[in-house]
Amino acid sequence: MAAGRVPPGALTLKQFLRRQQVLRLYRRILRAIREVPAEQDRRYLKDWAREEFRRNKDATEEDAIRMMITQGNMQLQELQRTLRLAKS
């Protein structure tokens, strides 16, 4: 392979960074879900998060992906806020 050539199917730098951002969000959501006290609620939220990410895994439009990341971050913040209130 010649220097500077990208193999077919390889991610661009922008795609790679966006993928890392999505994976980081997914891990943060799953960590927050671990703090939910009720087992049934934990299981429901975990299944919900997995399904949402799985359903959108083939998204390629940059604007749509950014919007989904923003929505995911807002939902994560809401979950964290709810958990803090429940502990107080």
Sequence and secondary structure as in RCSB ss.txt:
>XXXX:A:sequence
MAAGRVPPGALTLKQFLRRQQVLRLYRRILRAIREVPAEQDRRYLKDWAREEFRRNKDATEEDAIRMMITQGNMQ
LQELQRTLRLAKS
>XXXX:A:secstr
  TT   TT   HHHHHHHHHHHHHHHHHHHHHTT S HHHHHHHHHHHHHHHHHTTT   HHHHHHHHHHHHHH
HHHHHHHHHHHH 
